[in-house]
Each structure stands twice: as structure tokens, then as C-alpha cells.
Amino acid sequence: MRRAILSDIHGNYTALEAVLRDVAEQGCQQIMCLGDVVGYGPEPQRCVDAVAKFDACILGNHDLAALFDPEGFSSAAEQAILWTRKQLETGDTPENCRRRLEFLARLPRVRREGSALFVHGSVRNPINEYVFPEDIYNRRKMEKLFSMVQKVCFQGHTHVPGVFTAELKFHRPADMNHAFQMTDEKIMVNVGSVGQPRDGDFRSCYVILDEPWIYFRRVEYNVSDTAQKIYATGELERFLGDRLFEGK
């Protein structure tokens, strides 16, 4: 069964639409989201409505912040999540607002399927811990994380796609021809970001799991459309739109 695993949509419905078209063209039977449906982007309502139809979704730190107070956020991120909360609470009929908030409130922090774990951040801290490519040089951190991984952990949060191995290597998609074959070796897979890539490539990123293969997909979308919608709010920082053009 081919499964699409995506993460970090961040209210970018234009990017999500493009990804979902690609998911359909690739013949995926299931779709899972690893969190951060909202935050930063201009269309949180439409993104929540779309993700609510997925087969599964995990809670992200921005989803959590939209329900409660943001902690550890930059000023721009905090401003964006407070704007997002207002859209979710008052930007539609009371019934629709309640439905979307209840959806986010019921999201699990982790999902386990056999020897596979699905989280937003990390196996150790499913909501908030970042695992960056440069962490391969932090042996203590990585050995602790891998000690908690049964076989494979799919995660997002950093917006930087790639595969971490227990040998403390990080394989970027381009370095492995955008495909990785799973073996008995433990791995952690960052699926990248749909709505706000930060690896220098503006295109949305997600993965297709078709065991034993993991395929990284890059999908172009109308970045200008999303950026203009961000500028038009008058409340979201302009650089949240500007950064989308550079994938940073």
C-alpha cells in the first residue's frame, strides 16, 4: 500500500492543493499528516478542513499553540498563531469554528503502527524537540533518540527533509536520488514541509512510503498566490511571505 506522509502545512492551502494533486497522481491509498496544519500561513480554516479528511493526523506544536498559549515562539510566529487562533475561533459560523477546534484538540501526540512511530518533533519529545541535520555531530543526543526508536520514526518540525541513520549519517533527498530503501537498520525520516520548506528549495516536500521504499517528492506550487494572501491580511509579517520564494 502506498501511503503519503506529509507535515508542516502551516496554513498554506495553495501548496497543500498542489501536493494533494500529486498524491492522487502517484496512486497513494492513504494520507497521514505529522502536524502543524496551521501557523504562519493565510488559510488555516481550509487546511484544517482538508486534513480532517485524511486517514490520520498528529498534533504539532503550532496546532497546540492555536489552542493554548504559544511557548518559545518568536515574535512573528507568536503574532501569526494569535491571528490563526482568531480565524479558527471567529472566522466562520460557530458550528464550523467549533468543529475545527475540536479536530485539533483531539489530535494524538504520537501514532504507532507495529515497529513504526509517527510524531511531529522527535521520539523523545513528540511535540517540541527539533532534530536537525547537524545533530549527527551530537552523538549523545542521537544515540539517546535511536535507543527509543524500534525501527523507523517519521517526523517533521524542522522543515528539512532527509534520513538519519543509526550510524550518525544524514542523507539528503538529492544525495540518494530522492529514494531510500529501508533495511533492518534503525532510521529517522524527516518528511520535510508542505507549506514552508526551509532547505533552500521553495517546492513543497512530502514522502511516499511504499515499503521497503521511501520516496521524497518535490511539488511546485504558486508561491506568489500564498505570499499575496499573507500580505493581504495586514497582520502577518511580510517576511512570512517573502521567505517562501527562497525556501528558507
QUIBEL-V480848 format. One record per residue. N is the residue number from 0. D_LAST is the distance of its C-alpha to the last C-alpha in whole Angstrom. Layout:
n->N d_last->D_LAST
n->N d_last->D_LAST
//
This chain:
n->0 d_last->33
n->1 d_last->29
n->2 d_last->27
n->3 d_last->23
n->4 d_last->21
n->5 d_last->18
n->6 d_last->16
n->7 d_last->14
n->8 d_last->15
n->9 d_last->14
n->10 d_last->16
n->11 d_last->15
n->12 d_last->18
n->13 d_last->18
n->14 d_last->15
n->15 d_last->18
n->16 d_last->21
n->17 d_last->19
n->18 d_last->19
n->19 d_last->22
n->20 d_last->24
n->21 d_last->23
n->22 d_last->24
n->23 d_last->27
n->24 d_last->27
n->25 d_last->27
n->26 d_last->30
n->27 d_last->28
n->28 d_last->31
n->29 d_last->29
n->30 d_last->26
n->31 d_last->24
n->32 d_last->21
n->33 d_last->20
n->34 d_last->19
n->35 d_last->17
n->36 d_last->18
n->37 d_last->18
n->38 d_last->16
n->39 d_last->13
n->40 d_last->14
n->41 d_last->17
n->42 d_last->20
n->43 d_last->20
n->44 d_last->24
n->45 d_last->24
n->46 d_last->21
n->47 d_last->24
n->48 d_last->26
n->49 d_last->25
n->50 d_last->24
n->51 d_last->28
n->52 d_last->29
n->53 d_last->27
n->54 d_last->29
n->55 d_last->28
n->56 d_last->25
n->57 d_last->24
n->58 d_last->23
n->59 d_last->20
n->60 d_last->19
n->61 d_last->18
n->62 d_last->21
n->63 d_last->23
n->64 d_last->22
n->65 d_last->23
n->66 d_last->26
n->67 d_last->27
n->68 d_last->25
n->69 d_last->22
n->70 d_last->22
n->71 d_last->20
n->72 d_last->17
n->73 d_last->15
n->74 d_last->17
n->75 d_last->15
n->76 d_last->14
n->77 d_last->18
n->78 d_last->19
n->79 d_last->17
n->80 d_last->19
n->81 d_last->22
n->82 d_last->22
n->83 d_last->21
n->84 d_last->24
n->85 d_last->26
n->86 d_last->25
n->87 d_last->26
n->88 d_last->29
n->89 d_last->31
n->90 d_last->29
n->91 d_last->31
n->92 d_last->35
n->93 d_last->36
n->94 d_last->36
n->95 d_last->33
n->96 d_last->31
n->97 d_last->33
n->98 d_last->33
n->99 d_last->29
n->100 d_last->29
n->101 d_last->31
n->102 d_last->29
n->103 d_last->26
n->104 d_last->29
n->105 d_last->31
n->106 d_last->28
n->107 d_last->28
n->108 d_last->26
n->109 d_last->27
n->110 d_last->29
n->111 d_last->31
n->112 d_last->32
n->113 d_last->35
n->114 d_last->33
n->115 d_last->29
n->116 d_last->27
n->117 d_last->25
n->118 d_last->23
n->119 d_last->19
n->120 d_last->19
n->121 d_last->21
n->122 d_last->25
n->123 d_last->26
n->124 d_last->24
n->125 d_last->23
n->126 d_last->22
n->127 d_last->20
n->128 d_last->19
n->129 d_last->16
n->130 d_last->17
n->131 d_last->14
n->132 d_last->15
n->133 d_last->17
n->134 d_last->19
n->135 d_last->21
n->136 d_last->23
n->137 d_last->24
n->138 d_last->27
n->139 d_last->28
n->140 d_last->25
n->141 d_last->25
n->142 d_last->29
n->143 d_last->29
n->144 d_last->26
n->145 d_last->28
n->146 d_last->31
n->147 d_last->30
n->148 d_last->29
n->149 d_last->32
n->150 d_last->31
n->151 d_last->27
n->152 d_last->24
n->153 d_last->22
n->154 d_last->19
n->155 d_last->15
n->156 d_last->14
n->157 d_last->11
n->158 d_last->9
n->159 d_last->10
n->160 d_last->13
n->161 d_last->16
n->162 d_last->20
n->163 d_last->21
n->164 d_last->25
n->165 d_last->27
n->166 d_last->28
n->167 d_last->25
n->168 d_last->23
n->169 d_last->19
n->170 d_last->19
n->171 d_last->16
n->172 d_last->17
n->173 d_last->17
n->174 d_last->20
n->175 d_last->22
n->176 d_last->22
n->177 d_last->20
n->178 d_last->23
n->179 d_last->24
n->180 d_last->28
n->181 d_last->29
n->182 d_last->32
n->183 d_last->34
n->184 d_last->31
n->185 d_last->29
n->186 d_last->25
n->187 d_last->22
n->188 d_last->20
n->189 d_last->16
n->190 d_last->16
n->191 d_last->12
n->192 d_last->11
n->193 d_last->13
n->194 d_last->11
n->195 d_last->8
n->196 d_last->6
n->197 d_last->4
n->198 d_last->6
n->199 d_last->6
n->200 d_last->8
n->201 d_last->8
n->202 d_last->11
n->203 d_last->12
n->204 d_last->13
n->205 d_last->16
n->206 d_last->20
n->207 d_last->23
n->208 d_last->26
n->209 d_last->29
n->210 d_last->31
n->211 d_last->31
n->212 d_last->28
n->213 d_last->24
n->214 d_last->22
n->215 d_last->19
n->216 d_last->18
n->217 d_last->15
n->218 d_last->16
n->219 d_last->15
n->220 d_last->16
n->221 d_last->16
n->222 d_last->13
n->223 d_last->15
n->224 d_last->17
n->225 d_last->15
n->226 d_last->14
n->227 d_last->17
n->228 d_last->18
n->229 d_last->16
n->230 d_last->17
n->231 d_last->21
n->232 d_last->21
n->233 d_last->22
n->234 d_last->21
n->235 d_last->17
n->236 d_last->15
n->237 d_last->14
n->238 d_last->10
n->239 d_last->10
n->240 d_last->11
n->241 d_last->9
n->242 d_last->5
n->243 d_last->7
n->244 d_last->8
n->245 d_last->5
n->246 d_last->4
n->247 d_last->0
//
